[in-house]
Amino acid sequence: MFNPTGSDFVLPPTSVERPVNAGADVEPFGSVNSDVLQFTPLGSGQEVGRSCHYLHFKGKRILLDCGIHPGMHGLDSLPFLDFVDVDQVDLLLVTHFHLDHCGALPWVLTKTGFRGRCFMTHATKAIYRIMLGDFVKVAKTGPGGEKVLYTEEDVERSMAKIEVIDFKEQKEVNGIRFRPYVAGHVLGACMFMIEIDTVRILYTGDFSCEEDRHLRAAEVPEVRPDILICESTYGVQSHESREVREQRFLDTAREIVVRGGRCLIPVFALGRAQELLLILDEYWRAHPELHNIPIYYASALAKKCMAVYQTFVNGMNDHVQRQLLYSNPFVFKHINFLKNTDHFDETGPCVVLATPGMLQSGLSRQLFEQWAPDSKNGCIVAGYCVEGTLAKHVLSEPEEITSLSGRRIPMRMQISYISFSAHTDFNQTSNFITRLKPHHIILVHGEQGEMARLKSGLQRLYEHNAEFSNLEIHMPRNTESLNLRFVSEKVARLVGSVVANLHTDDHIQGILMRRNFNYNVLLPPDLQEYSSLRTSVVSNFQTVYYSHSEDWLTFNLRTLDAHLGIEHLDGYELPNYLAVGGIKKTSATYYKMFEGVANVYFIPNLKLVRVSWMADVESDILIETIIVCVLSAEESEGADKLPLPDISNYGVETKEVIKALVQDELGKSESEVNLETEYPQLEMMMKIATNQIEEHSKGLKSSVDN
């Protein structure tokens, strides 16, 4: 029904105010009309590592992140991509540059049938290239080096397939709308708000709601999501305040070097490393007594990484922006860069930040194995550690460790865990959820125990809150599909000439056109303007033999159309197949029939009647009637000798006949019968019989014609 307050109308609604999970789905799952949204973790489902999630709704398929598991090698480290058709995926969104979120991306983009589009922020793409190139080099020399997933050439090839997007910029791919928001965590990290039809999904990736020395806190989107896909790394734990954490870190590092030991801080090349470098450089500047103790940033990527950070300072917080007025805070005074340990002087105390962050291989593993037997030395684990890595193992303070070469090494060095991991704790997560008020929460990126504790904590927090009475919290395992049902009304917009002269309660005829999840109603002539469709009109012609007079043809055609238009043409242009002997033009009589639907040309010198019309079902039926009429007129013997009846007063004669029948039936005189006032139905019958419907009765005329 037409809505007089605008140019929209509602298709037959099956709407609810919020998502529901009950009831049978009448459409096949995955079809464009299906109400079921399917979410499947292909990684980081009740684990940390290889983040990758599959969304399937309304025929659209999305992958969220595509990482590797840092505690595994080769194909074992990949997400469970065999459970989906990668070649059918429309869109792949990457939240940040950490390997557990993007490490499998070159493999997917270059070694599978993936044909969709891939997006990440500008900073993420710049750092992705550096991180993945280094990962390939390190993986070749580490355990399982023979199982390297891809080459440096594959990384370069993947770069060409990655598109960039700005924060708050909305894009649309195949009907999927998405927009990135600042997530904190690391430089360039974002969370994605995704909209399919009317359903909104917010995927946080890794995020932090606390501003640090260089990164902004995560933004809270201005729109309410139906589904929040949220990390659960720290469960119900509470972080120390930033001030307490930084002071404990500095005290521990100072204590180690003052006693003559070497302080190892395993870090990833980009991310928390830059935060720790800012803290150490500022502290060393303020303490001259430490100037003779060097700080090393030991990474093959050290200078490249710092160049990226110096480039993207405008994306950092206000603290950094203020410092930029005087100097670039990432141009350090007390930090020395090391590509390797070949020229490393380890004769005295020092602080070394070395990659990778979980001691799997590389410089950090090499130094750890060298320094572990000496009790003067210390190791500060400053980030989250995944199960199966050496960093996680040493937190349990074992008496010995096994080196990469298989030797058993005694463990005497001091191990301290001071988390600078930029993930939310329980307070940050719950405050974020309280502001968003989602209908569904899907927990990912957390060990099973932490995830279960977070789920219970959130349920207790909101159990007496009316705003969250319908909240549902889910924690699916890897490859376990979660199906959620969303039913929404469908609104169609009237566009083009169909909008003209509409009134309340009018019935509307037109073409219902759907493009992705937008419905438009329009008339055929407007298709080219409001869609990518192109319209074509087929002109039909039919020629029949007719040898009788023009008057006889006119008489017969007028029986079909009382409003027949007649025009005599002196220069009718003949089609090529009728142009005999070079004659291109001739005289003809033109009949305009059914208000121009049919054009009939009588060509007397060729004894032909030619009919032209624009092809459609209704016109074709009328043309058949005209052709039959002409053929019948041709077959009438002696037609030219018959006196033609005068049909100009058919209406009067018919009226008199009907009036006489009424008089006879009712036994009344002529003066006693008035058809117009007493028998309006008979008056109308008479008009219908003589095809004399008034022009203003277009609705009736259309019904009669049909």
Secondary structure, 3 states (H helix, E strand, C coil): CCCCCCCEEECCCCCCCCCECCCCCCCCCCCCCCCEEEEEEEECCCCCCCCEEEEEECCEEEEECCCCCCCCCHHHHCCCHHHCCHHHCCEEECCCCCHHHHCCHHHHHHHCCCCCEEEECHHHHHHHHHHHHHHHHHHHHCCCHHHCCCCHHHHHHHHCCEEECCCCCCEEECCEEEEEEECCCCCCCEEEEEEECCEEEEECCCCCCCCCCCCCCCCCCCCCCCEEEEECCCCCCCCCCHHHHHHHHHHHHHHHHHCCCEEEEECCCCCHHHHHHHHHHHHHHHCHHHCCCCEEEECCCHHHHHHHHHHCHHHCCHHHHHHCCCCCCCCCCCEEEECCCCCCCCCCCEEEEECCCCCCCHHHHHHHHHHCCCCCCEEEECCCCCCCCHHHHHCCCCCEEECCCCCEEECCCEEEECCCCCCCCHHHHHHHHHHHCCCEEEEECCCHHHHHHHHHHHHHHHCCCHHHCCCEEECCCCCCCEEEECCCCCEEEECHHHHCCCCCCCCCCCEEEEECCEEEEECHHHHHHHCCCCCCCCEEEEEEECCCCHHHHHHHHHCCCCCCEEEEEEEEECCHHHCCCCCCEEEEEEEEECCCCEEEEEEHHHCEEEEEEECCHHHHHHHHHHHHHHHHHHHCCCHHHCCCCCCCCHHHHHHHHHHHHHHHHHCCCHHHCCHHHHCHHHHHHHHHHCCCCCCCCHHHHHHHHC
